[in-house]
Amino acid sequence: MSKELAGDAAAARHERFGKLPERISFDSMTEEKQSEPNAGVTAKYNPEGAWNFYSCLALDLGL
């Protein structure tokens, strides 16, 4: 490929896409929330409904 075609391709790519956006700091992406005082104490285990929380490919395919 000639340098002229490579330069044209690079110019077209830069015109189309420009530059990358500015980086976002990690502090801007995170959020802290206060938990409930007894969130873990009131949670109950339901053995009949526990299967709803597990993913099984055979179950998803109906096998």
Backbone as XML, in Angstrom:
<?xml version="1.0"?>
<chain id="A" units="angstrom">
  <residue number="1" name="MET">
    <atom name="N" x="0.857" y="-1.164" z="0.000"/>
    <atom name="CA" x="0.000" y="0.000" z="0.000"/>
    <atom name="C" x="0.906" y="1.231" z="0.000"/>
  </residue>
  <residue number="2" name="SER">
    <atom name="N" x="0.560" y="2.184" z="-0.766"/>
    <atom name="CA" x="1.394" y="3.381" z="-0.845"/>
    <atom name="C" x="1.155" y="4.279" z="0.357"/>
  </residue>
  <residue number="3" name="LYS">
    <atom name="N" x="2.128" y="5.155" z="0.605"/>
    <atom name="CA" x="2.025" y="6.051" z="1.755"/>
    <atom name="C" x="0.876" y="7.031" z="1.588"/>
  </residue>
  <residue number="4" name="GLU">
    <atom name="N" x="0.560" y="7.387" z="0.363"/>
    <atom name="CA" x="-0.535" y="8.335" z="0.118"/>
    <atom name="C" x="-1.880" y="7.730" z="0.516"/>
  </residue>
  <residue number="5" name="LEU">
    <atom name="N" x="-2.099" y="6.459" z="0.137"/>
    <atom name="CA" x="-3.356" y="5.792" z="0.508"/>
    <atom name="C" x="-3.441" y="5.574" z="2.017"/>
  </residue>
  <residue number="6" name="ALA">
    <atom name="N" x="-2.305" y="5.228" z="2.622"/>
    <atom name="CA" x="-2.289" y="5.035" z="4.075"/>
    <atom name="C" x="-2.589" y="6.342" z="4.794"/>
  </residue>
  <residue number="7" name="GLY">
    <atom name="N" x="-2.044" y="7.444" z="4.290"/>
    <atom name="CA" x="-2.307" y="8.743" z="4.902"/>
    <atom name="C" x="-3.758" y="9.159" z="4.745"/>
  </residue>
  <residue number="8" name="ASP">
    <atom name="N" x="-4.343" y="8.863" z="3.579"/>
    <atom name="CA" x="-5.756" y="9.184" z="3.354"/>
    <atom name="C" x="-6.651" y="8.364" z="4.280"/>
  </residue>
  <residue number="9" name="ALA">
    <atom name="N" x="-6.313" y="7.088" z="4.453"/>
    <atom name="CA" x="-7.108" y="6.227" z="5.334"/>
    <atom name="C" x="-7.024" y="6.714" z="6.778"/>
  </residue>
  <residue number="10" name="ALA">
    <atom name="N" x="-5.827" y="7.100" z="7.191"/>
    <atom name="CA" x="-5.646" y="7.588" z="8.558"/>
    <atom name="C" x="-6.402" y="8.896" z="8.764"/>
  </residue>
  <residue number="11" name="ALA">
    <atom name="N" x="-6.377" y="9.769" z="7.765"/>
    <atom name="CA" x="-7.092" y="11.036" z="7.877"/>
    <atom name="C" x="-8.599" y="10.800" z="7.921"/>
  </residue>
  <residue number="12" name="ALA">
    <atom name="N" x="-9.086" y="9.874" z="7.105"/>
    <atom name="CA" x="-10.525" y="9.562" z="7.103"/>
    <atom name="C" x="-10.943" y="8.962" z="8.437"/>
  </residue>
  <residue number="13" name="ARG">
    <atom name="N" x="-10.087" y="8.075" z="8.992"/>
    <atom name="CA" x="-10.402" y="7.455" z="10.282"/>
    <atom name="C" x="-10.425" y="8.507" z="11.386"/>
  </residue>
  <residue number="14" name="HIS">
    <atom name="N" x="-9.462" y="9.420" z="11.362"/>
    <atom name="CA" x="-9.414" y="10.465" z="12.382"/>
    <atom name="C" x="-10.600" y="11.418" z="12.238"/>
  </residue>
  <residue number="15" name="GLU">
    <atom name="N" x="-11.009" y="11.685" z="11.029"/>
    <atom name="CA" x="-12.159" y="12.570" z="10.813"/>
    <atom name="C" x="-13.442" y="11.918" z="11.301"/>
  </residue>
  <residue number="16" name="ARG">
    <atom name="N" x="-13.540" y="10.620" z="11.103"/>
    <atom name="CA" x="-14.766" y="9.918" z="11.489"/>
    <atom name="C" x="-14.855" y="9.709" z="13.006"/>
  </residue>
  <residue number="17" name="PHE">
    <atom name="N" x="-13.757" y="9.248" z="13.600"/>
    <atom name="CA" x="-13.792" y="8.888" z="15.011"/>
    <atom name="C" x="-13.209" y="9.946" z="15.938"/>
  </residue>
  <residue number="18" name="GLY">
    <atom name="N" x="-12.350" y="10.796" z="15.454"/>
    <atom name="CA" x="-11.771" y="11.842" z="16.296"/>
    <atom name="C" x="-10.866" y="11.273" z="17.357"/>
  </residue>
  <residue number="19" name="LYS">
    <atom name="N" x="-11.021" y="11.710" z="18.592"/>
    <atom name="CA" x="-10.181" y="11.229" z="19.683"/>
    <atom name="C" x="-11.039" y="10.551" z="20.739"/>
  </residue>
  <residue number="20" name="LEU">
    <atom name="N" x="-10.380" y="9.849" z="21.620"/>
    <atom name="CA" x="-11.087" y="9.148" z="22.687"/>
    <atom name="C" x="-11.627" y="10.146" z="23.700"/>
  </residue>
  <residue number="21" name="PRO">
    <atom name="N" x="-12.726" y="9.808" z="24.363"/>
    <atom name="CA" x="-13.250" y="10.707" z="25.397"/>
    <atom name="C" x="-12.315" y="10.753" z="26.601"/>
  </residue>
  <residue number="22" name="GLU">
    <atom name="N" x="-12.468" y="11.750" z="27.423"/>
    <atom name="CA" x="-11.654" y="11.899" z="28.623"/>
    <atom name="C" x="-11.951" y="10.751" z="29.585"/>
  </residue>
  <residue number="23" name="ARG">
    <atom name="N" x="-10.948" y="10.354" z="30.342"/>
    <atom name="CA" x="-11.126" y="9.281" z="31.316"/>
    <atom name="C" x="-12.022" y="9.736" z="32.458"/>
  </residue>
  <residue number="24" name="ILE">
    <atom name="N" x="-12.800" y="8.804" z="32.975"/>
    <atom name="CA" x="-13.667" y="9.066" z="34.121"/>
    <atom name="C" x="-12.979" y="8.479" z="35.342"/>
  </residue>
  <residue number="25" name="SER">
    <atom name="N" x="-12.909" y="9.239" z="36.412"/>
    <atom name="CA" x="-12.243" y="8.748" z="37.618"/>
    <atom name="C" x="-13.084" y="7.665" z="38.289"/>
  </residue>
  <residue number="26" name="PHE">
    <atom name="N" x="-12.416" y="6.786" z="39.019"/>
    <atom name="CA" x="-13.100" y="5.700" z="39.705"/>
    <atom name="C" x="-14.092" y="6.227" z="40.726"/>
  </residue>
  <residue number="27" name="ASP">
    <atom name="N" x="-13.761" y="7.328" z="41.382"/>
    <atom name="CA" x="-14.656" y="7.907" z="42.389"/>
    <atom name="C" x="-15.972" y="8.364" z="41.764"/>
  </residue>
  <residue number="28" name="SER">
    <atom name="N" x="-15.946" y="8.757" z="40.502"/>
    <atom name="CA" x="-17.170" y="9.191" z="39.826"/>
    <atom name="C" x="-18.054" y="8.011" z="39.440"/>
  </residue>
  <residue number="29" name="MET">
    <atom name="N" x="-17.467" y="6.824" z="39.359"/>
    <atom name="CA" x="-18.230" y="5.644" z="38.929"/>
    <atom name="C" x="-18.813" y="4.857" z="40.093"/>
  </residue>
  <residue number="30" name="THR">
    <atom name="N" x="-18.410" y="5.150" z="41.313"/>
    <atom name="CA" x="-18.882" y="4.389" z="42.463"/>
    <atom name="C" x="-19.824" y="5.224" z="43.320"/>
  </residue>
  <residue number="31" name="GLU">
    <atom name="N" x="-20.668" y="4.521" z="44.033"/>
    <atom name="CA" x="-21.623" y="5.191" z="44.909"/>
    <atom name="C" x="-21.714" y="4.400" z="46.209"/>
  </residue>
  <residue number="32" name="GLU">
    <atom name="N" x="-21.682" y="5.082" z="47.306"/>
    <atom name="CA" x="-21.806" y="4.432" z="48.606"/>
    <atom name="C" x="-23.222" y="4.626" z="49.129"/>
  </residue>
  <residue number="33" name="LYS">
    <atom name="N" x="-23.802" y="3.529" z="49.601"/>
    <atom name="CA" x="-25.145" y="3.587" z="50.165"/>
    <atom name="C" x="-25.115" y="2.979" z="51.556"/>
  </residue>
  <residue number="34" name="GLN">
    <atom name="N" x="-25.897" y="3.522" z="52.428"/>
    <atom name="CA" x="-26.007" y="3.009" z="53.791"/>
    <atom name="C" x="-26.896" y="1.770" z="53.769"/>
  </residue>
  <residue number="35" name="SER">
    <atom name="N" x="-26.451" y="0.690" z="54.387"/>
    <atom name="CA" x="-27.259" y="-0.520" z="54.436"/>
    <atom name="C" x="-28.227" y="-0.446" z="55.609"/>
  </residue>
  <residue number="36" name="GLU">
    <atom name="N" x="-29.217" y="-1.310" z="55.544"/>
    <atom name="CA" x="-30.176" y="-1.369" z="56.647"/>
    <atom name="C" x="-29.483" y="-1.977" z="57.861"/>
  </residue>
  <residue number="37" name="PRO">
    <atom name="N" x="-29.838" y="-1.561" z="59.055"/>
    <atom name="CA" x="-29.144" y="-2.036" z="60.253"/>
    <atom name="C" x="-29.226" y="-3.545" z="60.455"/>
  </residue>
  <residue number="38" name="ASN">
    <atom name="N" x="-30.324" y="-4.186" z="60.123"/>
    <atom name="CA" x="-30.468" y="-5.627" z="60.360"/>
    <atom name="C" x="-30.814" y="-6.355" z="59.049"/>
  </residue>
  <residue number="39" name="ALA">
    <atom name="N" x="-30.168" y="-6.017" z="57.978"/>
    <atom name="CA" x="-30.493" y="-6.604" z="56.683"/>
    <atom name="C" x="-30.219" y="-8.102" z="56.655"/>
  </residue>
  <residue number="40" name="GLY">
    <atom name="N" x="-29.138" y="-8.562" z="57.257"/>
    <atom name="CA" x="-28.815" y="-9.984" z="57.238"/>
    <atom name="C" x="-29.585" y="-10.787" z="58.260"/>
  </residue>
  <residue number="41" name="VAL">
    <atom name="N" x="-30.076" y="-10.152" z="59.296"/>
    <atom name="CA" x="-30.773" y="-10.854" z="60.373"/>
    <atom name="C" x="-32.167" y="-11.270" z="59.928"/>
  </residue>
  <residue number="42" name="THR">
    <atom name="N" x="-32.837" y="-10.445" z="59.140"/>
    <atom name="CA" x="-34.220" y="-10.740" z="58.768"/>
    <atom name="C" x="-34.323" y="-11.633" z="57.531"/>
  </residue>
  <residue number="43" name="ALA">
    <atom name="N" x="-33.222" y="-11.915" z="56.853"/>
    <atom name="CA" x="-33.262" y="-12.767" z="55.664"/>
    <atom name="C" x="-33.530" y="-14.209" z="56.084"/>
  </residue>
  <residue number="44" name="LYS">
    <atom name="N" x="-34.445" y="-14.859" z="55.416"/>
    <atom name="CA" x="-34.801" y="-16.237" z="55.726"/>
    <atom name="C" x="-34.487" y="-17.122" z="54.533"/>
  </residue>
  <residue number="45" name="TYR">
    <atom name="N" x="-34.105" y="-18.362" z="54.772"/>
    <atom name="CA" x="-33.818" y="-19.331" z="53.726"/>
    <atom name="C" x="-35.091" y="-20.077" z="53.379"/>
  </residue>
  <residue number="46" name="ASN">
    <atom name="N" x="-35.416" y="-20.122" z="52.099"/>
    <atom name="CA" x="-36.599" y="-20.829" z="51.618"/>
    <atom name="C" x="-36.131" y="-21.970" z="50.724"/>
  </residue>
  <residue number="47" name="PRO">
    <atom name="N" x="-36.090" y="-23.209" z="51.231"/>
    <atom name="CA" x="-35.570" y="-24.310" z="50.429"/>
    <atom name="C" x="-36.403" y="-24.604" z="49.190"/>
  </residue>
  <residue number="48" name="GLU">
    <atom name="N" x="-37.703" y="-24.349" z="49.223"/>
    <atom name="CA" x="-38.548" y="-24.611" z="48.062"/>
    <atom name="C" x="-38.305" y="-23.604" z="46.939"/>
  </residue>
  <residue number="49" name="GLY">
    <atom name="N" x="-37.912" y="-22.388" z="47.279"/>
    <atom name="CA" x="-37.666" y="-21.378" z="46.266"/>
    <atom name="C" x="-36.198" y="-21.175" z="45.941"/>
  </residue>
  <residue number="50" name="ALA">
    <atom name="N" x="-35.318" y="-21.979" z="46.559"/>
    <atom name="CA" x="-33.880" y="-21.794" z="46.359"/>
    <atom name="C" x="-33.447" y="-22.113" z="44.935"/>
  </residue>
  <residue number="51" name="TRP">
    <atom name="N" x="-34.147" y="-22.993" z="44.242"/>
    <atom name="CA" x="-33.761" y="-23.362" z="42.882"/>
    <atom name="C" x="-33.894" y="-22.183" z="41.923"/>
  </residue>
  <residue number="52" name="ASN">
    <atom name="N" x="-34.648" y="-21.174" z="42.283"/>
    <atom name="CA" x="-34.810" y="-20.004" z="41.415"/>
    <atom name="C" x="-33.525" y="-19.204" z="41.266"/>
  </residue>
  <residue number="53" name="PHE">
    <atom name="N" x="-32.580" y="-19.348" z="42.164"/>
    <atom name="CA" x="-31.387" y="-18.529" z="42.167"/>
    <atom name="C" x="-30.195" y="-19.200" z="41.501"/>
  </residue>
  <residue number="54" name="TYR">
    <atom name="N" x="-30.351" y="-20.425" z="41.016"/>
    <atom name="CA" x="-29.244" y="-21.132" z="40.399"/>
    <atom name="C" x="-29.503" y="-21.276" z="38.906"/>
  </residue>
  <residue number="55" name="SER">
    <atom name="N" x="-28.462" y="-21.124" z="38.109"/>
    <atom name="CA" x="-28.572" y="-21.272" z="36.672"/>
    <atom name="C" x="-28.110" y="-22.663" z="36.278"/>
  </residue>
  <residue number="56" name="CYS">
    <atom name="N" x="-28.935" y="-23.349" z="35.524"/>
    <atom name="CA" x="-28.615" y="-24.692" z="35.070"/>
    <atom name="C" x="-28.942" y="-24.757" z="33.587"/>
  </residue>
  <residue number="57" name="LEU">
    <atom name="N" x="-27.944" y="-25.043" z="32.758"/>
    <atom name="CA" x="-28.148" y="-25.077" z="31.318"/>
    <atom name="C" x="-29.191" y="-26.131" z="30.933"/>
  </residue>
  <residue number="58" name="ALA">
    <atom name="N" x="-29.135" y="-27.308" z="31.549"/>
    <atom name="CA" x="-30.093" y="-28.359" z="31.239"/>
    <atom name="C" x="-31.510" y="-27.896" z="31.583"/>
  </residue>
  <residue number="59" name="LEU">
    <atom name="N" x="-31.674" y="-27.214" z="32.696"/>
    <atom name="CA" x="-32.989" y="-26.712" z="33.087"/>
    <atom name="C" x="-33.457" y="-25.628" z="32.134"/>
  </residue>
  <residue number="60" name="ASP">
    <atom name="N" x="-32.527" y="-24.748" z="31.707"/>
    <atom name="CA" x="-32.878" y="-23.685" z="30.774"/>
    <atom name="C" x="-33.319" y="-24.250" z="29.423"/>
  </residue>
  <residue number="61" name="LEU">
    <atom name="N" x="-32.715" y="-25.355" z="28.996"/>
    <atom name="CA" x="-33.052" y="-25.973" z="27.709"/>
    <atom name="C" x="-34.264" y="-26.884" z="27.820"/>
  </residue>
  <residue number="62" name="GLY">
    <atom name="N" x="-34.737" y="-27.130" z="29.018"/>
    <atom name="CA" x="-35.909" y="-27.983" z="29.211"/>
    <atom name="C" x="-35.573" y="-29.456" z="29.092"/>
  </residue>
  <residue number="63" name="LEU">
    <atom name="N" x="-34.344" y="-29.824" z="29.424"/>
    <atom name="CA" x="-33.939" y="-31.235" z="29.326"/>
    <atom name="C" x="-34.217" y="-31.957" z="30.614"/>
  </residue>
</chain>
